[in-house]
Amino acid sequence: MKKPTNKAGRIFDILNVILMIIIILVTFYPFWNQFILSFAEKKYLYAVTPQWFPKSFDLSAYKSILKYKDIWTGYFNSIVRTVVGTVLGVLINAMIAYPLTKKDLPAKKFITTGIVITMLFSGGTIPLYLLITRDLHLTNSFWSLILPCIASPYYIFILRNFFLSVPYELEEAARVDGAGYFRIFWQLIMPLSRPVLATVALWTAVGHWQAWYDNLLYLQKPSNWGLQMILRELLVQNQSTNIQTAVASTFGSAGAVDERQLKCAVVVVSVLPMMILYPFLQEYMNKGVVLGAVKG
């Protein structure tokens, strides 16, 4: 990429860099602030001025969280949901997308139009709630969190566009060797589509990990809640009785650790898995987004 030689181009680049820096600070600082406060002593927790660097290193909040059973229950439920939901989501979306690349698919235009319509219109929350609870009887069921979002029109078209970029000659050679569509899909298309599959997997995993609203709608038992729902109860609803019990069992007094420090530590613990996962998939993600979007 050539550097702009005129004055207007240089000014544009400078303004663009400044804007990007501002956006990064605005998005990164809230989490960084929570991270700092999770280690902060009480005298630093309610400071008015912004804190850019840790001024103390107190692990009391994290020691309490280790004995907070609801956190581990939420972690387990969220991990199971994320793994199962991501695997099934990627497979289902890929198996829907692949046939749409075939010219001889019966009613191809009708099916494609139907998928596009679902991107523009939806039945809404109430019909979905009635479908899950009254018709399918999935209240308090693990599948009430998986089935409603197992397929995504957006992911289907991203995968379809990528599959179209695979050279047709490879499939033709496989057909000559006696491979059917099913074998071609599993042994040829899927291995060649790792970048876009990793991209869809990451998006799907983040969606499942961050979900809490469906927990609120369909799960009445707290033992079935995911981590984000437990986080909501603690931060929004101020249901901190159980975590105060964990503090008391650790330090002998429920007031030994400030409530704000505990909440900050819980936020950090809930975000860490996605932050650890993202760097491993970033290489595939950038490539997958571009290749999945440019092919018509």
C-alpha positions in Angstrom: 0.0 0.0 0.0 1.5 3.3 -1.1 1.7 6.2 1.4 -0.2 9.3 0.3 2.0 12.0 -1.0 -0.4 15.0 -0.9 -1.3 17.0 2.2 -4.9 16.0 2.2 -4.0 12.3 2.3 -1.6 12.8 5.2 -4.2 14.7 7.2 -6.7 12.0 6.5 -4.3 9.3 7.8 -3.5 11.3 11.0 -7.2 11.9 11.7 -7.9 8.2 11.0 -5.2 7.1 13.5 -6.5 9.5 16.1 -10.0 8.3 15.7 -8.9 4.6 16.0 -7.0 5.4 19.2 -10.0 7.1 20.7 -12.2 4.1 19.8 -9.7 1.7 21.3 -9.5 3.7 24.6 -13.3 4.0 24.8 -13.8 0.2 24.3 -10.8 -1.0 26.3 -10.8 1.3 29.3 -14.0 0.0 31.0 -12.6 -3.6 31.1 -9.2 -2.3 32.2 -10.8 -0.3 35.0 -12.7 -3.4 36.2 -9.4 -5.3 36.1 -7.6 -2.7 38.2 -10.4 -2.4 40.7 -10.5 -6.2 41.2 -7.1 -5.9 42.8 -7.6 -2.6 44.5 -7.7 -2.0 48.2 -10.8 -0.3 49.6 -9.3 3.2 49.7 -8.8 3.1 45.9 -12.1 1.5 44.9 -14.2 4.7 45.0 -11.6 7.2 43.7 -13.1 9.9 41.5 -10.1 10.3 39.2 -9.5 7.7 36.4 -7.1 4.9 37.4 -4.8 3.8 34.6 -2.4 1.6 36.6 -2.9 -0.7 39.6 -2.1 1.0 42.9 -2.4 -2.1 45.0 -2.4 -5.9 44.6 -5.1 -7.5 46.7 -6.2 -11.0 45.8 -8.9 -11.2 48.4 -11.7 -11.0 45.9 -10.3 -13.8 43.8 -9.8 -16.0 46.8 -13.5 -15.5 47.7 -14.6 -16.3 44.2 -12.7 -19.7 44.3 -15.2 -20.7 47.1 -18.2 -19.1 45.3 -20.1 -22.2 44.1 -22.5 -20.3 41.9 -19.6 -19.1 39.8 -18.3 -22.6 39.1 -21.9 -23.8 38.4 -22.3 -21.0 35.9 -18.9 -21.7 34.4 -19.8 -25.3 33.8 -23.2 -24.5 32.3 -21.7 -21.9 30.0 -18.9 -24.0 28.9 -21.2 -27.0 28.1 -23.6 -24.6 26.2 -20.8 -22.9 24.3 -19.1 -26.1 23.2 -22.3 -27.9 22.2 -23.9 -24.9 20.7 -20.8 -24.0 18.7 -20.2 -27.5 17.3 -23.8 -28.0 16.3 -24.2 -24.4 15.0 -21.1 -24.7 12.7 -22.2 -28.1 11.4 -25.8 -27.2 10.8 -25.0 -23.9 9.1 -22.4 -25.6 6.9 -24.7 -28.4 6.0 -27.4 -25.9 5.0 -24.9 -23.7 3.1 -23.2 -26.4 1.0 -26.3 -27.5 -1.0 -27.0 -23.9 -1.8 -23.9 -23.8 -3.9 -25.3 -26.5 -6.3 -27.1 -25.3 -9.4 -29.1 -28.5 -9.6 -30.6 -28.1 -6.1 -34.4 -28.4 -6.4 -36.2 -25.2 -5.5 -32.9 -23.4 -4.9 -34.3 -19.9 -5.4 -37.3 -20.6 -3.2 -35.1 -21.9 -0.3 -32.6 -19.0 -0.7 -35.5 -16.5 -0.7 -36.9 -18.1 2.5 -33.6 -17.8 4.3 -33.2 -14.2 3.2 -36.7 -13.4 4.5 -35.7 -14.7 8.0 -32.9 -12.2 8.0 -35.4 -9.3 7.5 -38.4 -10.5 9.6 -38.9 -12.5 12.7 -41.9 -13.6 14.7 -40.7 -11.8 17.8 -40.0 -12.7 21.4 -43.6 -13.7 22.4 -44.2 -16.2 19.6 -40.7 -17.7 20.2 -41.4 -17.9 24.0 -44.7 -19.7 23.4 -43.1 -22.1 20.9 -40.3 -23.1 23.3 -42.5 -23.3 26.5 -46.0 -24.3 25.4 -45.5 -26.2 22.1 -42.1 -27.8 22.5 -42.2 -28.0 26.4 -38.5 -27.1 26.8 -38.9 -25.0 29.9 -35.8 -25.7 32.2 -34.3 -27.7 29.3 -30.7 -27.3 28.1 -32.1 -27.4 24.5 -34.1 -24.3 25.0 -30.8 -22.5 24.8 -29.5 -24.3 21.8 -32.3 -24.9 19.3 -33.6 -21.3 18.8 -30.1 -20.1 17.6 -28.7 -23.3 16.1 -28.9 -21.9 12.5 -28.2 -18.3 11.4 -29.0 -16.9 7.9 -26.0 -14.6 8.1 -23.6 -17.5 8.9 -25.2 -19.6 6.2 -24.5 -17.0 3.5 -21.0 -16.4 4.8 -20.3 -20.1 4.5 -22.1 -20.4 1.2 -20.0 -17.7 -0.3 -16.8 -19.3 0.9 -17.8 -22.7 -0.5 -18.4 -21.1 -3.9 -14.7 -20.0 -3.9 -13.5 -23.7 -3.7 -12.4 -24.6 -7.2 -15.1 -26.7 -8.9 -12.4 -28.9 -10.5 -11.5 -30.4 -7.0 -15.1 -31.6 -6.6 -15.2 -32.8 -10.1 -12.1 -34.9 -9.6 -13.5 -36.3 -6.4 -16.7 -37.3 -8.2 -14.7 -39.0 -10.9 -13.0 -41.1 -8.1 -16.4 -42.2 -6.9 -17.0 -39.8 -4.0 -20.6 -38.7 -3.3 -21.7 -35.3 -2.1 -21.6 -36.4 1.6 -18.0 -37.6 1.3 -16.9 -34.5 -0.7 -18.5 -32.3 2.0 -16.7 -33.9 4.9 -13.3 -34.8 3.4 -12.8 -32.0 0.9 -15.0 -28.9 1.6 -14.8 -28.9 5.4 -10.9 -29.2 5.6 -10.5 -26.5 3.0 -12.9 -24.2 4.8 -11.0 -23.9 8.1 -10.7 -20.1 8.1 -14.4 -19.4 7.6 -15.4 -22.3 9.9 -13.1 -20.8 12.6 -14.7 -17.4 12.1 -18.2 -18.7 12.4 -17.2 -20.8 15.4 -15.8 -17.8 17.2 -18.9 -15.7 16.5 -21.1 -18.5 17.6 -19.1 -19.2 20.8 -19.1 -15.5 21.8 -22.9 -15.4 21.3 -23.5 -18.4 23.5 -21.0 -17.3 26.1 -22.5 -13.9 26.5 -26.2 -15.0 26.4 -28.3 -14.4 29.5 -31.8 -13.3 28.2 -32.8 -16.8 27.2 -31.7 -18.1 30.6 -34.1 -15.5 32.1 -37.0 -16.6 29.8 -36.7 -20.4 29.8 -34.7 -21.5 32.9 -36.4 -21.2 36.3 -33.8 -23.2 38.2 -30.7 -21.2 39.2 -28.7 -24.4 39.0 -29.2 -24.4 35.2 -28.1 -20.7 34.7 -25.1 -19.8 32.8 -22.3 -17.5 34.0 -23.7 -14.4 32.5 -27.1 -14.8 34.2 -25.3 -15.3 37.5 -23.3 -12.2 36.8 -26.5 -10.3 36.0 -28.1 -11.4 39.3 -25.0 -10.2 41.2 -24.4 -6.9 39.4 -27.9 -5.7 38.4 -30.2 -7.4 40.9 -27.6 -7.1 43.8 -28.2 -10.7 44.8 -24.9 -11.0 46.7 -25.9 -13.2 49.6 -24.1 -16.3 48.4 -20.9 -14.6 47.5 -20.9 -12.9 50.9 -21.1 -16.3 52.4 -18.1 -17.3 50.4 -16.2 -14.3 51.7 -17.2 -15.1 55.3 -16.0 -18.7 54.9 -12.7 -17.5 53.5 -11.9 -14.5 55.8 -14.2 -15.0 58.8 -16.3 -11.9 58.0 -18.7 -11.0 55.2 -17.4 -7.5 55.1 -13.7 -8.5 54.8 -13.8 -7.8 51.0 -15.6 -4.8 49.6 -18.6 -5.6 47.4 -17.4 -3.5 44.5 -14.1 -5.3 44.4 -16.0 -8.6 44.3 -18.2 -7.5 41.4 -15.1 -6.3 39.5 -13.4 -9.6 40.0 -16.5 -11.5 38.8 -16.6 -9.4 35.6 -12.9 -10.2 34.9 -13.4 -13.9 35.5 -16.4 -14.0 33.2 -14.6 -12.3 30.3 -11.2 -14.1 30.5 -12.2 -17.3 28.5 -13.2 -15.3 25.4 -10.0 -13.2 25.7 -7.9 -16.3 25.9 -9.7 -18.0 22.9 -9.7 -15.0 20.5 -5.9 -14.8 19.8 -5.9 -18.4 18.7 -8.6 -17.9 16.1 -7.8 -14.3 15.0 -5.5 -15.6 12.2 -8.3 -17.6 10.7 -11.0 -15.0 11.5 -9.5 -12.2 9.4 -9.1 -14.4 6.4 -12.4 -16.1 6.8 -14.4 -12.8 6.9 -12.8 -11.6 3.7 -13.1 -14.8 1.7 -16.6 -15.4 2.9 -17.8 -12.0 1.9 -16.3 -11.4 -1.6 -17.7 -14.3 -3.5 -21.2 -13.8 -4.9 
